[in-house]
């Protein structure tokens, strides 16, 4: 989709002691409430588990990823002004799911079994 994705942030720990190894610049760049698209991958296989969007920036992306069980990594793409409207965010997310399905013949592994409400 021509988006610039951050490096993968690896998840470390579980429950209340969860931590992420994301670079400070990447967190600052989209941690100020800038809407983002995000993708969650399995840390060991890099299989795509889930895609989504957050209007809370990287904080929302990391929160959504932390709700999925197992070892995972997350990357996000900050969006411009045009991507701030709810219907645009939903359409971009749907495009990511559709593009993945078109190439792989299946939806992301945990997309519909663990889909949560978009982060505000």
N, C-alpha and C positions, 0 to 999 in steps of 0.2 A: 504494500500500500504506500510505499514511499515514505514511511515514518522513520524517524531516527530513534532507535531503541537504546536504552541504557545498557550497560553491562549487567550480567546476571548478578543478583544479590542472593547469596546462599543463606538458607535458614539454618540456625543452630539452636538446639534446645527444643523444649516442648512446654506447653501450658504457659504458666506465668513467667517462666524463665526463657522465653523465646528471644532470640537475637538475630540480627541480620548483618551480613558483611557487605554493606553497600558503601560505595565511595561517598565521602562527604559532599563533594561537588554535585553528584547526581541527586542526592537527597535535598540539598539546598535548591537546586535548579527547579525542581518540581514539587517541593514540599510546602510551598506557600499557597496551596489551594488551587493551583493550576490544574485543570482537568487533564487526566491521563487515560490512555488505553493501557492495559497491562496483560501480560501473559505469564502463566505459572507453569513451570516445567518440573518434571521429576529430576532431582539432582544427579542421580546416577545414570539414567538412560537418556535424559533430555527429551523425553516424550512430552508432548504438549498435554497438560492436564486441564487447563481452563483459561479462557480469555474473558476480559470484562472491561469496565471503565469505572473511574472514580472521579467525582468532582472535588475530592479532598486531596488530590495530588498523590505523591508517593505514599503518604501515610495511609490512605484508603487502599492503595494497591497492596501494601504490605499486610494490612489488616485482613483483607480478603484472602490472601495467600495463607496467612497463619491459621485460618479456619479449616484448611484442608489437612488431612492426616498425612503423615509420612515426611520423608526428606524432600524438600522442594527448593526451587529457586524462582525468582520473579524478576522480570524486566518490564519497564514501562516506557511509553512514548508521550512526552508532553504535547498537548494540543494547543493550537492557536485560538484566536478569538472565535472563529467560525465553529470550533468544536465545543463551545460552552453550552449550547442549547441541548436539552434533554433528548429530543428526537434525533439530533445529529450524533450524539454519543451512542445511542442505541443502534443507529444505522451503521456506524463504524464498527461496533462490536459484532453485529450480525454479519457484516462483510468479512471480518476476520474468521468467524466460524464457517461461513460459506466457502471462503477461499481454501481453508484447511480441508473441508469436506471434499471440495472439488479435486484437490491434489491427492488426498490420502484415502478417500472413500469412506471415511468415518468422522464423527465429531470428536473434539478433544475428549480425552478419556474420562474426565470428571465434570464436564461442562453441565450436564443436565442432572446428574445424580447428586451434585453438591452445590448447585447454583444458589447463590445467596442474593439478597436484595442489594442493589447497587449502593456503594458507599456514598453518603451525602457529601 
